[in-house]
Amino acid sequence: MTTAASAPTATKPEHFDVLIVGAGISGIGAAYHLKDQMPGTSFLIVDALDHYGGTWWTHKYPGIRSDSDLYTFGYRFKPWMGEPIATAEKILAYMGEVIEENDLGRHIRYKHKITDASWDSDACRWTVEARRLDTGETVHFTTNFLWMCQGYYRHDKGYTPEWPGMADFKGDIVHPQTWPQDIVLKDKKVVVIGSGATAATLVPSIANEVAHVTMLQRSPTYFTPGRNADDLADTLRALDVDPKWIHEIVRRQRLHMGNLFTGRAFSEPEAVKQELLAMVRASLPEGYDVEKHFTPKYLPWRQRIAFVPDGDLFKGIHAGKASVVTDEIDRFVENGILLKSGEVLEADIIVTATGFDMCVLGDIAFTVDGKRVDFADTVTWRGMMFTGVPNLVWVFGYFRASWTLRADLLGDFVCRLLKHMKAKGVSKVVTELRPHEQSQERVPWMDPDNFNPGYLMRAMHLLPKRLADPEWQHTQDYMREKEELPKIDLDSDVFHYTKAKAAAPVREPTPA
């Protein structure tokens, strides 16, 4: 199932109609759509990892699970049969079934890290350089179209701030993204720094094994507890309804409810805030200081809301195995962390669940006709194409909805665009600002008043710019995009098409 295409040893570049970068949830989805909607198209998936799955393969920390429900995080074409919130193991198994059922394994090259991608306008072709991590060999590919599905953060290392005294701490400091499999947790005092979805997953997962676990946060996060089940799905299964129907019905119902909730978070934020806090208050021991430990400074949905399946985080607090401390770190000391309040949190192990480092299009060095591309100087078209960068689409999902929803939408769009180019007899497409848009103000990729997690704010200077017009930004609005993207006029004056001036000799793909 996971056997990948073997790479030929010839030094000449292999050519593919489409090169998909990344074998995670987006890349496997892209491959499915290409094979389903454009049979006969030659394509290759390239990934630096040694396995498919992306996030769900690299993260090995205890309890790793989705923070989106699988009815919407799962592909629209592959029914989800399990609990709404799923473990990494179950998500990987689900993706593996997609690969096996659609014979995608032979199209994947693992341990190939792309370093450079250069566009030649005469040949209308990308030349991609990659380093094979298993042999150290440098290999090259050429492709007509780059489908960037590598995600938006660095997999090899998470984000850990530098605190004074870290070298003084006598215990272990670990980041969830590089979790050591040989770490011993039993009867240890653990402090988890952070309060996002990762911390909310880790803390209850280890609470019964450790002596005690403390979630240390500088400021609270919104949580919403609930059963890890879907009554509608369970009822339909009991009625022996076709799984495809169940998937689609539950998916639509969850999208509808999610859209209503998001709308209310902006139209009546205080009411939504109080509703969220009431659910948390009802899950905690009577008299617990919810104001201090579970009331964020920001309004609902300006950062992701962490779902707590079956209230497991709160059960740990009830049992006295877990606690929450809201304070700031003064410094690390030999036996733990000195807080600015003067308290010392004793610890044998400190886990820095402090997020990740964003990267723009995989940290690949892009050039167009010999000129280096700085994506911060480009303007994004609908959050997927960039002014001046031809034949490239980046899959960037939704902050407030499941990532895969957009991966499926962009799968349809890319296939429609490629078919349109073939029908027109053109080899290049690039989006460009119209004359009246050239002088419009260019603002950061995301308005901080709209969405402002730390990882995004730290990387905003690296990301493309946007304009006020929704066409020139990532709106983060699935309900809007699912109606608009299929109706986009591909002959609009925002698209500039050209034919290749010259044909470069290429080596055709080796038959599988």
N, C-alpha and C positions, 0 to 999 in steps of 0.2 A: 504493500500500500504506500509506503513512504519511499520506495526506491526511486531515485531521481535519474534524470538523463545523464549519461556518461559524457564527459567533455572530450572531444577529439584532441589529439596532440598537435595537430597542424598549427603553424604560426599565423596563417591567414585568418582574418576575421570571419566569423560565421555571420550570416545575415538572416534576420527575421523580420517579418512584417511589423510585429509589435514586440517590444521588450517590456516585460512587467517587472518592476523593481520591488521585491518584497513578497514573501510567501506567508504573510499573516492573513488576517481575516479579509482585508481588502484585496490582496493579491490573488488569493484563491478564488474569491468572488469574481474578480476581473477575468481570470482564466475561464471560469465557467461561462460567463456572458459571451466572451469571444467565441468559444467553441459552440455555444448554443445559437448565437445570433449571426455568427460569421464563419460557418464551417469552411474549412480549406485555408483559413488564415494561419500562416506560420507564426508561432509565438514561443517565447521562452520566459520563464520566471527565474529570476536570479535573487539569491538571498545569502547574506553573510553568515547566517546561522547554520547549524548542522541538522536542522529539522524545521518542518513547517510550524506555524502557530504564532510567531512573533511574541507578543506580550505573554501569551499563555504557555509558551515554551521557556522563555527566559526567566520568568518569575517563579521561584521555587519556595517562597516563604510559606509558613504554615497557614492553611485555610484559604489560600489564594482562590478568589471567586470573582464573578462578574459583579459590577455595580449597576448594570442594566439588565432588564428582564430579557430572557432568550427568545421570547416571542417577537421582540423587535430587534434584538441584537443578532438573532439568528437570521440567516438568509431568507428572503421571501420565497425562494424556490425549494427550500429544504425544510419540511416541518420539524418543529422542535417537540420532543416527546417527554421531556422531564420537568423538573421544578423550574419556576421562573428565574430564580437566581441559581447559577450553576457553578460548579467547581471548574478550575482550569483543566483538570483531567477529563471532565465530561465535554467541555468545549473542544478540546483537542480531538477527542473521539468523534465528535460531530463533524469537525473539519476533515478528519481522516476519511470519514464516509463520503464526503463530497469529492475528495480527491480520488478515492477508489471507484466510486460509482461513475465518474466522468473521465476516468483514465488520464488524470492530470499529472500523476507522478512522473511520467516520462518527459514532461515539459519543464521540470524543476531542476535547477543546478544549485546545490547548497555549497556553503563555504566559499562563495564568490563575493568578495567585497568590492563594490564599484568605487573607484577613486575619481575618475574623470569622465566627462561626457562632452563631446564637441560637435557642434552642428555646422554642416557645410551647405550653404544655400545653393551652390551650383548643383550638387548631387542630391539636394533635399534629403539628407540622411544624417542621422546621429552616429558617431563612432564612440563606443563606450569601452573604457579600459577598466579591467577588474583584476584583483589579485586573488589567486586561489589560496585560501588559508590553510589548505591541507598540504600543498606542495611548495608554496611561495612563488609559483609561476605567475607571470603576467599574461593575461589573455585579453583578446579584443573581440567585440561584437559590433556589427552595424545593424541599424534598424530604421525603419521609416517613422516609427512613432514610439515615444516613451510614455509609459503609463506608470506613474510614480505612486506606489502603494506601500512605501516603506514606513509609514507612520509619521510621527512628529516628535519623537524623543530618542535620545541615545540609549541603546540597549545595553551597552557594555558597562555603564557606570551611572548610578543615580546621583541626585543632587544632595550634597551634604554641606551645610554651612561650616565655616571655620570658627569654632568657639575657643576662647582662651582656656588653656590647661588640658586640652584633649590628650596631650602626650603624658600627662600626669596620671590619668585614669588607669588603674591596674587591671581592670576587666576587659571584656571584648566590646568593641564598637562595630556594629554591623548595619548595613543598609539592606532593606528588603529586596532590592533589585539584584543584589549579589549575595543572597543568603547562603551561608556555609552549611552544607548538608551534614557536617560532622559536629555541629554545635550542640552542646549539652545544656538543656533547659531545666531539667528536673531539679526541683527545690532551689532554683536560683531566684534572686531578686532582679526583676527586669523593669527597665524604664523605656517606654516607647515614646519618642519625641514626635509629635504630630497628631492631628485629629481628623485626617481625611479618611477616604474609603479604605486605604491600606491599613492605617492604625485601627480602624473600626473592625477590620477583618482579623488582624493579628491578635489583638488583645483578647477577644473571647476564645480564639483558637488555642492559645497557650495558657489561659488562666488556670485550668485544672491541673496542669503539669508543673508550673512554676510555684515557688513559695508565695510570690505576689507579683502582680504586674501593674504598673502605674502608667497611665496615659498622660503625658506632660504636654500641655498645649499653651501656646502664647495667647491664642484667642479661640473661642469655640467655633464649631461647625454645625450646620443644620443636619439633624438626623431624622429619619422617619422609620419607625418600627412597623413591622407587619408580618403576616404569615407568609412563609415561602411556599405558597400554593396559589392556584388560580381556580376559584370555584366554578367559573364558566367553563374552563377547559376540562375540569374534572367531570362536570355534568355532561358535557358533549361526548367525552370518552365513554362514560357509562351508557350513553345512548348509542354507542357504536357508530358515531359519525366519522366519516372519512377524515384521517389525520390532516390532509391538505386543507379541508374545510375548517377544521378546528384551528389550525395555525393561522389561517387568514382571518377568521372571525375574531379570535382572541387578539391578534395583532391589531386589527382595526379598532377594537374596543379599547385597548391600552393606549393606542395613539390618540384616540378621541379624548380619553380622560386626561392623558398627559398634556394635550394641547389646551384643554380647559384650565388645568391647574397652572400651566405656565402663563396663560393669559391673566389669570387672577393674581399671580405673583407680581405682575406689573400694574394691573389696574387697581388692586386693593392689597398692597403688600403687607400692611399692618394686620389685616384680618388673617391672611395666610400665615404670617409669622406666629400669631397667637395659636392658630390651629396646630402648627407643627410643634410648638412648645407644649401644648396641652397633651399631645400624644407622648412626648418624651416624659413629661411630668407623671403621667399615668403609669409609665413603665419603671419608674424609679422608687426607691424607698420614700415613705412619707417624710416630708420636711427636707428633702435633698435640695441643695442650693442650685436650682436650675438656672436662676438668673446669672450666677457667676460662671458655671461650668458648661451650660448648654444654650446660652443666648448669644448668638453671633452679633458682631458690630455692623455687619452688612445686611442688606435686605435679601429675602429669599430669592434663590436662583441666580444671584450674581456670581455664585460659585456652585459647583455641583452639590447636590443634596445626597448625603450618604444613606442608602437604605440599609436597615439593620434587620436581616431576616430572622423571624421568630424572636426578635428582641434579644439576641444572644449577648450583645455587649452589656445590656442592662442586667441580664441574669448574673453575669460575673460580678457586677457591682453589688447586687442584692446578696450574693453569697459571701461577700467580703474578700474575694480572690482578686478583684480588680478595683482600681480607684482612678479618679481623675483629679489632676492638679492643674490649675490655671495660673501660670506665673511666667516670668521670663528667666532665662538662663544668665547667671552672672559668669560662671566658669565651671569647667569640669575639675573635680578634685579626685584624689586617690580612690575614694570609696563611693563615688557617685557624682552628683551634680549639685553645685551650690546655686540656689535660686536668688533672685534679687531681693526677695522678701527675707533672706537670711536663713531659710530652711535648707537642709541638705537632704536630697533624695538619695538614699543609699541604693546602690545597684551593683550587681555582678556583671550584668550585660546591659548595654545601652543600644537601643535600636533607633536609627535615624530614619523614621518614616516621613521624610521631609520633601518628598517629591522627586522630580526628574529634571533633566536638562533637555530643553527643546532643541531640535535641530531643524533646519530648513532643507527639505528635499535631500535628507540623508547625508548632509555635509559633503556632498559631491561637488567637485570643482567643475562648474559648467562654463562653456565658452560658446559664443555664437559668432561664426565667421572670424575666429581668432580673438574676439574681444571677451574678456572675462565678464560673466553675469553676476551682478550683485542684486539679489532678489529684493532687497530693501529699496532699490531704485525703480522697481517695476510697480505697476498697478495691477491688482488682481481682477480678473473677470470672473465674477460669481465664485470666487474662492477656489477656482480650479485651474484656470489658465492665467498667463501673465504676459503683459505687453512686451513685445520684442523677443519672446521665447517661443519658437515655432514647434509644432507637432509634439506638444507635451501637455499632459493633464496630471494634476496632483490630487489624490483623494485625501481630503481633509473632512472628517465627519462632523457631527453635531456635538456641541457642548451640553445641551439640555435634552438630548434624545440619543438613541443608540447610534453608534458610529456606522454600523452596517446599513442602516437606512439610506444613508447618502452613498455608500459604496454601491448599492444596488442601483440607485438613480443615476450615478455617474457611469455605471456599466452600460446602461441603456443609451446614455448620451454619447459616450465614446464610440460605441458601435454604430450609432446613427451618423455620427460625424465621419467616421471612416468610410461608411457606405456612400455618403454624400460626396466625399472627395473622389472616390473611385468613379462614381457616376459623372462627375464633372471633368474627370481626366486630369486632376491636379495632384501635386505631390507635397504641397506645403500649405499649412494654415497657421496664421498667427493673429492674435487679437491686438488691436491698436485703438487708442483713444481717437475719437472724432475731433475735427478741428475745434468745435465749440467746447470740448471737454479738456483741451490741452492746458488751459489756464485755471481750471478749477482746483480748489484746495485739495491737496493730498494729505490724508490723515491716517493714523495708525490702523493696522489690520483690524483691531477690535476696540470699541469704545469701552474704557475702563468702568464707566457707569453701567454698562450693559453686562459685562462679564470680566472678572478681574482676579483669577487665581494667580498665585505667586509665579508658577512656572511660565505663564503667559506674559506677565508683566516683565519678568526678567529677560525675555527674548523678543519683546516687541520691536526693538531696534533692528532685528534681523529679518523681520517678516515684510512681505510686500505691503504697499499702501492701498488705500481704498478711497473712493469718492463718495459723495452723498447719495448718488443714485444707486439703488439696490443692485443694478446690473453690474456695478463695479465694486462689489463687496461680497463677503460670505455672510448672508443674512441670518444664518443659524435657524432658519424657519423651514422645517420639513414640510409642513402642511402647504406652505406656499410653493416650495420648490417642486413638490410632486405634481403640481398642476402646471407650473411654468416651464420646467425643463423640457418636457416632451413637446412643448409648443414653440420652442425657440426657432426662429427663422434662421436657418443656417446660411442663407444668402444675405443676411443683414450686413450693413456696412461696417459692423464691428469686426467681421471676419475678412481677412485678406488672404486670397488664395493665389498660388503660382505653380507653374510646372517646373520640373527639374531642367536645368540647362545642360547637365552632363550626367552620364551614368558611370558610376565607379564600379570596377570589377569586384565582385564579392564571391565568397565561398558559400554555397547553399548549405542549409542545415543538414547534419548527418541524420539519415533515417533512423528512427528509434528501433 
